[in-house]
């Protein structure tokens, strides 16, 4: 898109582009999402940015009305396999906060200077600024939803000092941390989250979202001990355990839809209501990002459906289920275990090798086993070989892995089925364009072949 096209999207308040770009108004010093319901500014007063971090770096603060920091992530980073796309996925997972820019660069196989230069040239912000914008959003979430002391929130969100935290919140939101907390809505019966109640979240998505299909798949694949789906159709809740960098977590995500607010612009999106129970609040950003990958919340359903509707075979399926998603995974070994030993076999591995929760929550009692725990003689075969390869770094299936390189490494493992390798490329690496061996997948479906096959499976034309 050129800037004139972006301005037309702003004029029409087109929610399809929320997260794809941001616009700022030089006369007010505020930046917004394209669907912001405020009066459209004059074209001469508008500047456009690829990321919120770039807008913040240019001195603009987030709009309090449209909350541009809470938009879905750009679908571009799901599709792109270059260093910028891989870097954005890793930054979203919190790698910069945990390992610094040097750690990010090492995972990408580039020098820190090269990563800085590429991100700044294309996105208008380097890795530190991008991570800082993410930290500010995490801090805002904790300030508005919990009673944690402000000093604890500063370090939980990933800031190195309370001063850095205060300065960032003032710059991004034009308010002190105390002011951000005081501005949180307080309706009747509303209460802040406690350690027992967890952190309430709205996981935003753009466009339509086929909740029933996603929850059906998660229910079908749920591994006892680490996952469960409860409730009646349309009001189900998916709950699971999470192994996180600083501790553990339990996530609950609701199927029930909320109607979009009036005046939300064209093509309004929505959100999934969720709640996170974390043993360490520093894991908030990582936990949210992994849930977003699992539920495929950063996808662009408009681009996917437009391409697939052009195929006569897929057109009626897309019309029946617009916005169908292709779920990912929170742990790269989980889809491998389901594919290689089945749900029952995976449940057995959880009981034998998974770490037990300090405080079980209903049927959730364990974490899925770490690769090192499955790298011994049992379970053996390709699953054991994959676990050993993940443990020693021979195979990488993290968000920043090179997908082609990972696929080749998977096929090099003894006994690895090419169909299972394709499944891992879809689920663990979130590749939107995967064609399993032996299936006719026309080039016209590219770059969304994973979604095309998801339509065929959901309709019953292919086995799940």
VEXDREN-2710 file (C-alpha; in Angstrom, 1 decimal):
% VEXDREN-2710
k/r/px/py/pz
1/UNK/0.0/0.0/0.0
2/UNK/1.1/3.6/-0.7
3/UNK/0.2/6.4/1.7
4/UNK/-2.8/7.5/-0.3
5/UNK/-4.3/4.0/0.0
6/UNK/-3.5/4.0/3.7
7/UNK/-5.3/7.3/4.1
8/UNK/-8.4/5.9/2.3
9/UNK/-8.4/3.0/4.8
10/UNK/-8.3/5.5/7.6
11/UNK/-11.1/7.6/6.1
12/UNK/-13.3/4.5/5.9
13/UNK/-12.2/3.2/9.3
14/UNK/-11.3/-0.1/7.8
15/UNK/-10.5/-2.7/10.5
16/UNK/-8.9/-5.0/8.0
17/UNK/-5.7/-3.0/8.4
18/UNK/-5.6/-2.8/12.1
19/UNK/-2.1/-3.9/13.0
20/UNK/-0.9/-3.7/9.4
21/UNK/0.0/-0.1/9.8
22/UNK/-0.6/2.9/12.2
23/UNK/-1.2/6.5/11.5
24/UNK/-0.3/9.5/13.6
25/UNK/-1.6/13.1/13.6
26/UNK/1.1/15.7/13.9
27/UNK/-1.3/18.4/15.3
28/UNK/-2.3/16.2/18.3
29/UNK/0.8/14.1/18.8
30/UNK/-1.3/10.9/18.9
31/UNK/-1.1/7.7/16.9
32/UNK/-4.0/5.4/16.1
33/UNK/-5.2/2.2/14.5
34/UNK/-6.8/2.6/11.0
35/UNK/-10.3/1.9/12.4
36/UNK/-10.1/4.6/15.1
37/UNK/-13.7/6.1/15.4
38/UNK/-12.4/9.7/15.9
39/UNK/-12.9/12.4/13.3
40/UNK/-10.6/11.7/10.3
41/UNK/-7.7/14.2/10.3
42/UNK/-6.6/16.2/7.2
43/UNK/-4.3/14.3/4.9
44/UNK/-1.6/16.9/5.3
45/UNK/-1.5/16.2/9.1
46/UNK/-1.1/12.5/8.9
47/UNK/2.0/10.3/9.0
48/UNK/2.1/6.5/8.6
49/UNK/4.2/3.9/10.4
50/UNK/4.7/0.2/10.0
51/UNK/4.8/-0.4/13.7
52/UNK/3.7/1.1/17.0
53/UNK/7.3/1.3/18.1
54/UNK/8.1/3.5/15.1
55/UNK/5.3/5.9/16.0
56/UNK/6.4/6.0/19.6
57/UNK/10.0/6.6/18.5
58/UNK/8.8/9.6/16.5
59/UNK/7.3/11.2/19.6
60/UNK/3.6/10.2/19.3
61/UNK/1.6/8.7/22.1
62/UNK/-1.1/6.0/21.9
63/UNK/-4.7/7.1/21.4
64/UNK/-6.8/6.5/24.5
65/UNK/-9.9/5.9/22.4
66/UNK/-8.9/3.2/19.9
67/UNK/-6.0/1.6/21.9
68/UNK/-3.6/1.0/19.0
69/UNK/-1.3/-1.1/21.2
70/UNK/-4.0/-3.7/21.6
71/UNK/-4.5/-4.5/17.9
72/UNK/-3.8/-8.0/16.4
73/UNK/-0.3/-8.5/15.2
74/UNK/0.5/-8.0/11.5
75/UNK/-0.3/-11.1/9.5
76/UNK/2.8/-10.3/7.4
77/UNK/5.1/-11.8/10.1
78/UNK/3.3/-15.1/9.8
79/UNK/3.9/-15.3/6.1
80/UNK/7.4/-14.0/5.7
81/UNK/10.3/-16.4/6.1
82/UNK/13.0/-13.8/5.9
83/UNK/15.1/-12.4/8.7
84/UNK/12.6/-9.6/9.5
85/UNK/9.7/-11.9/9.7
86/UNK/11.6/-14.3/11.9
87/UNK/12.9/-11.5/14.1
88/UNK/9.4/-10.2/14.7
89/UNK/8.1/-13.6/15.7
90/UNK/11.0/-13.9/18.2
91/UNK/10.6/-10.4/19.6
92/UNK/6.9/-11.3/20.1
93/UNK/7.9/-14.3/22.1
94/UNK/10.0/-12.1/24.4
95/UNK/13.5/-13.2/23.3
96/UNK/14.9/-9.6/23.4
97/UNK/13.7/-9.2/27.0
98/UNK/15.3/-12.5/28.0
99/UNK/18.4/-12.7/25.9
100/UNK/19.0/-9.2/24.6
101/UNK/19.7/-8.1/21.0
102/UNK/22.7/-10.4/21.0
103/UNK/20.6/-13.4/21.8
104/UNK/18.1/-12.4/19.1
105/UNK/20.9/-12.0/16.5
106/UNK/22.4/-15.4/17.5
107/UNK/19.1/-17.2/16.9
108/UNK/18.8/-15.5/13.5
109/UNK/22.3/-16.3/12.5
110/UNK/23.2/-12.6/11.9
111/UNK/25.2/-10.0/13.7
112/UNK/23.5/-7.6/16.1
113/UNK/24.4/-4.8/13.8
114/UNK/22.8/-6.5/10.8
115/UNK/19.6/-7.2/12.6
116/UNK/19.4/-3.6/13.9
117/UNK/20.0/-2.3/10.4
118/UNK/17.4/-4.5/8.7
119/UNK/14.7/-3.9/11.2
120/UNK/15.3/-0.1/11.3
121/UNK/15.4/0.2/7.6
122/UNK/12.1/-1.6/7.0
123/UNK/10.1/-1.0/10.1
124/UNK/11.4/2.3/11.4
125/UNK/12.4/0.8/14.7
126/UNK/15.1/-1.5/16.0
127/UNK/14.7/-4.6/18.2
128/UNK/15.1/-2.7/21.4
129/UNK/12.3/-0.2/20.4
130/UNK/10.1/-3.0/19.2
131/UNK/10.5/-4.9/22.5
132/UNK/10.0/-1.7/24.5
133/UNK/6.6/-1.1/22.8
134/UNK/5.6/-4.6/23.7
135/UNK/6.7/-4.2/27.3
136/UNK/4.6/-1.0/27.5
137/UNK/1.5/-2.9/26.4
138/UNK/2.2/-5.7/28.9
139/UNK/2.7/-3.2/31.7
140/UNK/-0.6/-1.5/30.7
141/UNK/-2.4/-4.8/30.9
142/UNK/-1.0/-5.5/34.4
143/UNK/-1.8/-2.0/35.6
144/UNK/-5.4/-2.1/34.5
145/UNK/-6.2/-5.7/35.6
146/UNK/-4.1/-6.5/38.7
147/UNK/-3.4/-5.1/42.1
148/UNK/0.3/-5.8/41.8
149/UNK/2.5/-3.0/43.1
150/UNK/3.8/-0.7/40.4
151/UNK/7.4/-1.6/41.1
152/UNK/6.6/-5.3/40.6
153/UNK/4.8/-4.5/37.4
154/UNK/7.9/-2.7/36.1
155/UNK/10.1/-5.7/36.4
156/UNK/7.3/-8.2/35.4
157/UNK/6.8/-6.3/32.1
158/UNK/10.5/-6.6/31.4
159/UNK/11.8/-3.2/32.2
160/UNK/15.4/-2.9/33.6
161/UNK/14.5/-0.2/36.1
162/UNK/11.5/1.6/37.6
163/UNK/12.8/4.8/36.1
164/UNK/12.8/3.3/32.6
165/UNK/9.3/2.0/33.2
166/UNK/8.0/5.3/34.4
167/UNK/9.6/7.2/31.5
168/UNK/8.2/4.7/28.9
169/UNK/4.6/4.8/30.3
170/UNK/4.6/8.6/30.3
171/UNK/5.9/8.7/26.7
172/UNK/3.6/6.0/25.3
173/UNK/0.4/6.8/27.2
174/UNK/1.0/10.4/28.3
175/UNK/0.2/9.4/31.9
176/UNK/2.0/8.1/34.9
177/UNK/1.6/4.4/35.8
178/UNK/-0.7/5.4/38.6
179/UNK/-2.8/7.4/36.2
180/UNK/-3.1/4.5/33.8
181/UNK/-4.3/2.3/36.6
182/UNK/-6.8/4.9/37.8
183/UNK/-8.2/5.3/34.3
184/UNK/-9.2/1.6/34.0
185/UNK/-13.0/1.1/33.8
186/UNK/-14.7/0.0/36.9
187/UNK/-18.2/-1.2/36.3
188/UNK/-20.6/-2.8/38.8
189/UNK/-19.2/-6.1/40.1
190/UNK/-15.8/-5.4/38.5
191/UNK/-12.7/-6.4/40.5
192/UNK/-9.1/-6.5/39.9
193/UNK/-7.4/-9.8/39.3
194/UNK/-5.8/-11.5/42.2
195/UNK/-3.2/-14.3/42.3
196/UNK/-6.1/-16.8/42.4
197/UNK/-8.3/-15.1/39.8
198/UNK/-5.5/-14.7/37.2
199/UNK/-5.1/-11.9/34.6
200/UNK/-8.1/-11.3/32.4
201/UNK/-7.3/-10.7/28.7
202/UNK/-8.9/-9.9/25.4
203/UNK/-7.1/-11.7/22.6
204/UNK/-7.9/-9.5/19.6
205/UNK/-8.4/-10.8/16.1
206/UNK/-9.2/-9.2/12.8
207/UNK/-12.3/-10.1/10.8
208/UNK/-14.5/-13.2/11.2
209/UNK/-13.3/-16.1/13.3
210/UNK/-14.7/-19.6/13.2
211/UNK/-14.6/-20.4/16.9
212/UNK/-16.6/-23.6/16.7
213/UNK/-14.2/-25.2/14.2
214/UNK/-11.1/-24.2/16.3
215/UNK/-12.6/-25.5/19.6
216/UNK/-13.8/-28.7/17.8
217/UNK/-10.2/-29.3/16.8
218/UNK/-8.8/-28.5/20.2
219/UNK/-11.3/-30.8/21.9
220/UNK/-10.5/-33.6/19.5
221/UNK/-6.8/-33.3/20.1
222/UNK/-6.8/-32.5/23.8
223/UNK/-4.2/-34.5/25.7
224/UNK/-5.5/-35.4/29.2
225/UNK/-3.4/-33.9/32.0
226/UNK/-2.4/-30.8/30.1
227/UNK/-5.5/-29.8/28.2
228/UNK/-9.3/-30.0/28.5
229/UNK/-12.4/-28.5/26.8
230/UNK/-15.5/-28.2/28.9
231/UNK/-18.9/-26.7/28.5
232/UNK/-21.8/-26.8/26.0
233/UNK/-21.3/-26.0/22.3
234/UNK/-20.9/-22.3/21.8
235/UNK/-20.0/-21.7/25.4
236/UNK/-17.0/-24.0/25.7
237/UNK/-13.8/-23.2/27.6
238/UNK/-10.4/-24.5/26.6
239/UNK/-7.9/-24.8/29.4
240/UNK/-4.3/-25.9/29.3
241/UNK/-1.0/-25.8/31.1
242/UNK/2.0/-23.7/29.8
243/UNK/5.7/-24.2/30.4
244/UNK/7.2/-20.7/30.3
245/UNK/10.7/-19.2/30.6
246/UNK/10.3/-18.1/34.2
247/UNK/7.7/-20.5/35.5
248/UNK/4.4/-22.2/34.6
249/UNK/1.0/-21.0/33.7
250/UNK/-2.6/-22.1/33.2
251/UNK/-4.6/-20.5/30.4
252/UNK/-8.4/-20.5/30.0
253/UNK/-9.9/-19.3/26.7
254/UNK/-13.7/-19.0/26.1
255/UNK/-15.5/-19.9/22.9
256/UNK/-18.4/-17.5/23.5
257/UNK/-18.3/-14.5/21.1
258/UNK/-18.8/-10.9/22.1
259/UNK/-20.6/-8.6/19.7
260/UNK/-18.4/-5.8/18.3
261/UNK/-19.0/-2.3/19.7
262/UNK/-21.0/0.1/17.5
263/UNK/-19.0/2.6/15.5
264/UNK/-16.1/0.2/15.3
265/UNK/-15.5/0.9/11.6
266/UNK/-15.8/-1.3/8.6
267/UNK/-14.9/-5.0/8.9
268/UNK/-14.8/-5.0/12.7
269/UNK/-12.8/-7.8/14.4
270/UNK/-13.4/-9.2/17.8
271/UNK/-11.6/-11.0/20.5
272/UNK/-11.4/-14.2/22.5
273/UNK/-11.9/-13.8/26.3
274/UNK/-9.1/-15.4/28.2
275/UNK/-7.6/-15.6/31.7
276/UNK/-4.0/-16.4/32.6
277/UNK/-2.7/-17.8/35.9
278/UNK/1.0/-17.3/36.0
279/UNK/3.5/-18.3/38.7
280/UNK/5.7/-15.4/37.5
281/UNK/4.2/-12.3/35.9
282/UNK/7.3/-11.8/33.8
283/UNK/5.9/-14.6/31.5
284/UNK/2.8/-12.5/30.5
285/UNK/4.1/-11.4/27.1
286/UNK/5.4/-14.9/26.2
287/UNK/2.2/-16.6/27.4
288/UNK/0.0/-14.2/25.4
289/UNK/2.0/-14.7/22.2
290/UNK/1.9/-18.5/22.5
291/UNK/-1.9/-18.4/22.9
292/UNK/-2.1/-16.1/19.9
293/UNK/-0.1/-18.7/17.8
294/UNK/-2.2/-21.6/19.1
295/UNK/-5.5/-19.8/18.1
296/UNK/-4.0/-18.2/14.9
297/UNK/-5.2/-14.8/16.0
298/UNK/-2.8/-12.7/13.8
299/UNK/-4.0/-14.2/10.5
300/UNK/-5.5/-12.0/7.8
301/UNK/-8.8/-13.8/6.9
302/UNK/-9.6/-11.3/4.2
303/UNK/-6.4/-12.1/2.2
304/UNK/-6.8/-15.9/2.8
305/UNK/-10.5/-16.0/1.8
306/UNK/-10.1/-13.8/-1.2
307/UNK/-7.5/-16.1/-2.7
308/UNK/-9.2/-19.3/-1.9
309/UNK/-12.6/-18.2/-3.1
310/UNK/-11.2/-18.0/-6.6
311/UNK/-11.0/-21.8/-6.6
312/UNK/-14.3/-23.5/-7.6
313/UNK/-13.7/-26.4/-5.2
314/UNK/-13.0/-24.2/-2.2
315/UNK/-15.4/-21.3/-2.9
316/UNK/-18.4/-22.9/-1.2
317/UNK/-16.3/-24.1/1.7
318/UNK/-15.0/-20.6/2.3
319/UNK/-18.4/-19.1/2.0
320/UNK/-19.7/-21.5/4.6
321/UNK/-16.8/-20.8/7.0
322/UNK/-15.3/-17.3/6.4
323/UNK/-12.3/-16.6/8.6
324/UNK/-11.4/-20.3/9.3
325/UNK/-8.1/-20.5/11.1
326/UNK/-5.2/-22.9/11.1
327/UNK/-4.3/-23.5/14.7
328/UNK/-0.7/-23.7/15.8
329/UNK/1.0/-25.0/19.0
330/UNK/2.4/-23.7/22.3
331/UNK/5.0/-26.5/22.4
332/UNK/6.6/-28.0/19.3
333/UNK/6.7/-31.5/20.7
334/UNK/3.0/-31.7/21.3
335/UNK/1.8/-32.0/17.7
336/UNK/4.7/-34.4/17.0
337/UNK/3.5/-36.7/19.9
338/UNK/-0.1/-36.6/18.8
339/UNK/0.9/-37.4/15.2
340/UNK/3.4/-40.2/16.1
341/UNK/1.8/-41.9/19.1
342/UNK/-1.7/-40.6/19.2
343/UNK/-3.6/-38.7/21.9
344/UNK/-3.6/-41.7/24.3
345/UNK/0.1/-42.3/23.8
346/UNK/0.8/-38.6/24.4
347/UNK/-1.2/-38.7/27.6
348/UNK/0.9/-41.7/28.8
349/UNK/4.1/-39.7/28.1
350/UNK/2.7/-36.8/30.1
351/UNK/2.1/-39.0/33.1
352/UNK/5.5/-40.6/32.9
353/UNK/7.7/-37.8/32.0
354/UNK/5.8/-34.5/32.4
355/UNK/6.5/-32.3/35.4
356/UNK/3.7/-32.3/37.8
357/UNK/2.2/-28.9/38.7
358/UNK/2.8/-27.7/42.2
359/UNK/-0.9/-27.1/42.5
360/UNK/-3.1/-29.1/40.1
361/UNK/-6.1/-27.4/38.7
362/UNK/-9.0/-29.8/38.1
363/UNK/-7.9/-32.3/35.5
364/UNK/-4.8/-30.2/34.6
365/UNK/-2.0/-31.9/36.5
366/UNK/1.2/-31.8/34.4
367/UNK/3.2/-29.9/31.9
368/UNK/4.1/-31.5/28.6
369/UNK/7.5/-33.2/28.9
370/UNK/10.6/-31.2/27.9
371/UNK/12.6/-32.5/25.0
372/UNK/15.4/-33.7/27.3
373/UNK/13.0/-35.8/29.2
374/UNK/11.9/-37.7/26.1
375/UNK/15.4/-38.0/24.6
376/UNK/16.2/-41.3/26.3
377/UNK/15.4/-44.8/25.2
378/UNK/11.7/-44.3/25.6
379/UNK/9.6/-43.5/23.6
380/UNK/12.3/-44.2/21.0
381/UNK/11.7/-44.1/17.3
382/UNK/11.2/-40.8/15.5
383/UNK/9.6/-39.1/18.5
384/UNK/12.6/-39.9/20.7
385/UNK/15.0/-38.8/17.8
386/UNK/13.1/-35.5/17.5
387/UNK/13.2/-34.9/21.2
388/UNK/16.9/-35.5/21.3
389/UNK/17.4/-33.2/18.3
390/UNK/15.4/-30.4/19.9
391/UNK/17.3/-30.9/23.2
392/UNK/20.7/-30.5/21.5
393/UNK/19.7/-27.9/19.0
394/UNK/20.1/-30.0/15.9
395/UNK/16.5/-29.2/15.0
396/UNK/14.9/-25.8/15.9
397/UNK/11.1/-25.3/15.9
398/UNK/10.9/-22.0/17.8
399/UNK/9.1/-19.0/16.2
400/UNK/12.3/-17.7/14.7
401/UNK/13.5/-20.9/13.1
402/UNK/14.1/-21.0/9.3
403/UNK/11.2/-23.1/8.1
404/UNK/13.0/-24.7/5.1
405/UNK/16.0/-25.5/7.2
406/UNK/13.9/-27.0/10.0
407/UNK/12.0/-29.1/7.4
408/UNK/15.2/-30.5/6.0
409/UNK/16.4/-31.3/9.5
410/UNK/13.2/-33.1/10.4
411/UNK/13.4/-35.3/7.3
412/UNK/16.9/-36.2/8.2
413/UNK/15.8/-37.7/11.5
414/UNK/15.6/-41.5/11.5
415/UNK/12.1/-42.8/10.8
416/UNK/10.5/-39.4/10.3
417/UNK/7.4/-39.6/8.1
418/UNK/7.3/-36.7/5.6
419/UNK/3.6/-36.2/6.4
420/UNK/4.4/-35.7/10.1
421/UNK/7.2/-33.3/9.1
422/UNK/4.6/-31.3/7.1
423/UNK/2.2/-31.4/10.1
424/UNK/5.0/-29.9/12.3
425/UNK/5.7/-27.2/9.7
426/UNK/2.0/-26.2/10.0
427/UNK/1.5/-26.5/13.7
428/UNK/4.9/-25.9/15.3
429/UNK/6.3/-23.4/12.8
430/UNK/2.9/-21.8/11.9
431/UNK/3.7/-22.0/8.2
432/UNK/0.6/-20.8/6.3
433/UNK/1.6/-22.5/3.0
434/UNK/2.3/-26.2/3.5
435/UNK/1.4/-29.0/1.1
436/UNK/1.6/-32.5/2.7
437/UNK/3.1/-35.1/0.4
438/UNK/0.7/-37.0/-1.8
439/UNK/-2.1/-34.4/-1.9
440/UNK/-3.0/-32.3/-4.9
441/UNK/-2.6/-28.7/-3.9
442/UNK/-2.8/-26.3/-6.8
443/UNK/-0.4/-23.4/-7.0
444/UNK/-3.5/-21.2/-7.1
445/UNK/-3.9/-21.9/-3.4
446/UNK/-0.6/-20.3/-2.5
447/UNK/0.5/-18.8/-0.2
448/UNK/-2.4/-20.2/1.9
449/UNK/-2.3/-23.9/1.2
450/UNK/-2.4/-24.7/5.0
451/UNK/-5.8/-22.9/5.2
452/UNK/-7.1/-24.6/2.0
453/UNK/-6.4/-28.0/3.6
454/UNK/-7.9/-26.8/6.8
455/UNK/-11.2/-26.1/4.9
456/UNK/-11.1/-29.6/3.3
457/UNK/-10.6/-31.2/6.7
458/UNK/-13.2/-29.2/8.5
459/UNK/-15.8/-30.0/5.7
460/UNK/-15.0/-33.7/6.0
461/UNK/-13.3/-34.0/2.5
462/UNK/-10.0/-35.0/4.2
463/UNK/-9.4/-36.9/7.4
464/UNK/-8.5/-34.7/10.4
END
